[in-house]
Amino acid sequence: MSQIEYFQNVLNSDFISSNSFLEEPDVEMRVNVDKTGCTSLIFKFDRQLGKTYKGGMFPFFNRGESGVCKVCDYIIFSEKAGQLYALSIELKKGSESTNPQLEAGVCFSDYTLATVNRVHKKNFSIVNRKISIKEFNRKGKTKLKEVEYNEHNIHAFSEKTLRLQAFLK
């Protein structure tokens, strides 16, 4: 069994996306995802919750506490050459910071990893990446540049297609 399959077994399938794109419908943002060369699982937090989720996504947290229920839009769990990666991704309109949501994504991916290791008696490790995608006109780029991160270890994504391999290093 691949490492990604262990994550797929632990995570609720209601939140696993079969799409090959990330989107923020409220602001008509869509970014294609290229999974070439790796095994990946797209976990989507940003979805309508039905009656099954009466208490919201995190019913055990105090919703009155500022920031406690923040979370990023997506986490892409990927595996390449035996190494696991978690790409926390926030799509955002405007200039507001994405750091709180991305930090929450890192916490969630670490918790998920710990759960996989506990349940399946494994000792996997994971490399976390944070990707901020802001609203603007995207241009197709022909020359791929090396992925760079700011002082908060966040990559400001600016292309039309998210090529996962670029982040799996």
C-alpha positions in Angstrom: 0.0 0.0 0.0 1.3 3.5 -0.9 1.7 6.1 1.8 -1.1 8.1 0.2 -3.5 5.2 0.5 -3.0 5.2 4.2 -4.1 8.9 4.3 -7.1 8.1 2.0 -8.1 5.3 4.4 -8.0 7.7 7.4 -9.6 10.8 5.9 -13.4 11.1 5.4 -14.2 10.7 1.7 -16.7 13.5 1.9 -13.7 15.9 1.8 -11.7 14.2 -0.9 -11.9 16.0 -4.3 -11.7 14.1 -7.6 -11.3 17.3 -9.5 -8.1 18.2 -11.3 -8.4 21.9 -10.3 -8.7 24.1 -7.2 -11.4 26.7 -7.1 -12.9 29.5 -5.1 -16.4 29.8 -6.7 -17.3 33.0 -4.8 -14.6 35.0 -6.6 -14.5 32.8 -9.8 -10.9 31.6 -9.2 -9.8 28.3 -10.7 -6.3 26.9 -10.8 -5.5 23.6 -12.7 -3.5 20.9 -10.9 -0.9 18.9 -12.7 -0.2 15.7 -10.8 2.4 14.3 -13.2 5.2 12.3 -11.6 3.6 11.9 -8.2 0.8 10.2 -6.3 -1.6 12.8 -4.8 -4.8 13.2 -2.8 -6.7 16.5 -2.8 -8.4 17.2 0.5 -11.0 20.0 0.3 -12.1 21.8 3.4 -14.2 24.5 1.6 -17.5 22.7 1.0 -21.1 22.9 2.0 -21.8 20.8 5.0 -25.0 18.9 5.3 -27.0 17.8 8.4 -24.3 15.2 9.3 -22.1 18.1 10.4 -24.5 19.9 12.7 -21.7 21.4 14.8 -19.7 22.6 11.8 -16.4 21.3 10.7 -14.8 21.4 14.1 -17.7 20.9 16.6 -15.3 20.4 19.6 -13.9 23.9 19.3 -15.4 27.1 20.8 -16.6 29.0 17.7 -16.5 32.2 19.8 -12.7 32.0 20.1 -11.1 34.1 17.3 -9.3 32.0 14.7 -9.9 28.6 16.3 -11.9 27.3 13.4 -9.8 28.9 10.6 -8.5 26.4 8.0 -7.1 26.6 4.5 -9.1 25.7 1.4 -7.2 22.6 0.4 -4.4 20.3 1.5 -2.8 18.2 -1.2 -1.1 15.1 0.2 1.5 14.0 -2.3 4.2 11.3 -2.4 7.2 11.3 -4.6 10.2 9.0 -4.4 9.1 7.7 -1.0 8.7 11.1 0.6 5.4 12.5 1.8 4.4 16.1 1.3 1.4 18.2 2.5 0.7 21.3 0.4 -1.6 23.6 2.4 -3.3 26.0 -0.1 -5.4 29.1 0.5 -7.2 30.9 -2.3 -8.0 34.4 -1.3 -9.7 37.5 -2.8 -8.0 40.8 -1.9 -4.9 41.5 0.0 -5.7 39.9 3.3 -3.0 37.6 4.8 -3.4 33.9 4.1 -0.9 32.9 6.9 -3.5 32.0 9.6 -5.3 29.6 7.3 -2.1 28.1 6.0 -0.7 27.6 9.6 -4.0 25.8 10.5 -3.5 23.6 7.4 0.0 22.6 8.6 -1.5 21.7 12.0 -4.2 19.6 10.4 -1.7 17.8 8.1 0.6 17.1 11.1 -2.4 15.7 13.1 -3.5 13.6 10.1 0.1 12.2 9.8 0.1 11.4 13.6 -3.2 9.6 13.2 -2.0 7.6 10.2 1.1 6.6 12.1 -0.8 5.7 15.3 -3.6 3.7 13.5 -1.4 1.8 11.1 1.7 1.6 13.3 3.9 3.4 10.9 6.6 6.0 11.3 6.0 8.2 8.2 7.3 11.8 8.1 5.9 14.7 6.1 7.3 17.9 4.5 4.8 20.8 4.8 4.6 23.5 2.1 2.3 26.6 2.3 0.9 28.1 -1.0 -1.0 31.3 -1.2 -3.1 31.9 -4.3 -4.4 35.5 -4.6 -7.0 36.8 -7.0 -5.5 38.4 -10.2 -5.2 37.8 -13.9 -2.9 34.8 -14.4 -0.7 34.5 -17.4 0.5 31.2 -18.8 4.3 30.9 -18.4 6.5 28.9 -20.7 9.6 29.0 -18.5 9.3 27.4 -15.1 11.1 29.1 -12.3 12.3 27.6 -9.0 9.7 27.8 -6.2 10.6 30.5 -3.7 9.2 31.1 -0.2 8.8 34.4 1.8 9.8 35.0 5.4 6.7 33.0 6.6 7.7 30.1 4.4 4.8 30.8 2.0 5.0 30.6 -1.7 2.9 33.3 -3.6 1.6 31.3 -6.5 1.1 33.2 -9.8 0.6 30.7 -12.6 -2.4 29.1 -14.2 -1.4 25.5 -13.4 -0.2 24.2 -10.1 2.5 21.7 -11.1 2.9 19.6 -7.9 6.4 18.3 -8.8 7.7 21.9 -8.4 6.8 21.8 -4.7 8.0 18.2 -4.0 11.7 18.9 -3.3 
